């Protein structure tokens, strides 16, 4: 498994459902489809593991499917993701099955939201949008999988470790309007985005949930663009109206059209969709 994970992380093949080309993975997903109590877990670092454990403690869930979605900007040893999985496995309560993980993503989708049009987006909205677009991509990428595994017209829920405050420190991609936008996009497609630690501002409380010492941002993959929106003092100044306009005018429409194409069984023309959405906006 390790070689397969590392190869996927290195090569980043295109396609949010590309793993369905693997007969073994496809058969496994068919067996999971419609399973009661199944949830998709975002697997990244400390907060994602804490969110999964917090959700497990609330009851009603019987199986977790860990998923890692690659972006265009992370770096570091992939062994950190494997270590996060081991920590989750060691702390899950009895009665919840931890399923074999999936690694997937779409460089084309990520680029459409966070690459080609960054200059135009910065001019239009007046702030660096890449972290917002990246987190929207991470949630949107899991929607087709959630739909494939759901039942009764609803997708399997997705458990995410987003938090509005980190010991009083704001992250632009995790402010309340951003989290509402991510959840709203998922809901449009019949998928619940579970945010069990959204209101947990204390890092100490996160470590209590984890049951181990794990510093924020430590022992997980890094991002070359981390903190790009911060000022020299480390703050995250932003215009809430501009942030909302970016989400509603550009990011959400692009993500919505891309996800709809995937759900229709098509490989979306990611950049063409982004260019078309931008072209519809008032100059």
Phi, psi and omega in degrees: 000321184301314180298320180295315179300311183296324178295316179297317180296323180287312188275333180047064179297150183283136172124119183287343178238024184299331181297345178291345176286344177275114183305320181293314179295319181297318179295322179296321179291323178298324178290331181277336186304127178080006181290126178295143175077013180271136175226146176268130182253129171283121183252115178218272181231216188303310186292327180292322177292318178298320180296318179297318180292321178296318178294321180298325182288346181274348178084168177089351180249141185237342182209138178245131174253103180288139180223135172245123178252119181279152179244195178259011191220001183274160181209165178116177182285128180294347178299337177296323178293319178297322179293322177299320178297318179297320180294322177296314181300322184288341187244358178293138178291158178299144179101352176247122180273132175261114186275163176300139186283162174238140176237125182199177179166181181218100175303326180294318178294314180301316181294322181298323180275328196231007184234284190304323187255016184301319180300312179295319180296317178296320178294319185287317188254347171079016176207157178291121187262355194297322182291322175297312180297325181293315180291325175298317177302315182300321178284316181299324183298334182271349183298313179302320177296315179300320178294320181294334185257359185279185180212154176061033179081359179245147177278163172295142180292155177246128179261123183236150181262024179296141178224138182289328182222142178239086185054044178087352180267128180268144170245128188302328181278359181232016174290159188307314180299327178292315180297322177296322179293317178300313182295322180295320178298314179300316182297326178303330182256018176074029182237131176272127172265106182276129180236070189292340179245021182307319185267004180275096183278337186274125175296328177296321178295322178298318179292330175294319178297319181288327184076024177200161177280119181212101185294148179300132179078356182269154175054044174209163180299147178261173177230131182294342181259007184304131177073016185296341181268358185277150176274183186294336179271358179092001179282172181236068180294139179198157177264111182305324180294320179292320178299314180295320179297318178302313182296312187283326184274324187239299191297311181294315177301320179295311181298320181298315181290321179296312180298319179300322177295316178299317181293337176277000178087015182255157170269109189293147169278080193307307184292322177300320178297315180297318179296321179294317179297315179297322181294336179281346183282151178293131180302000000 
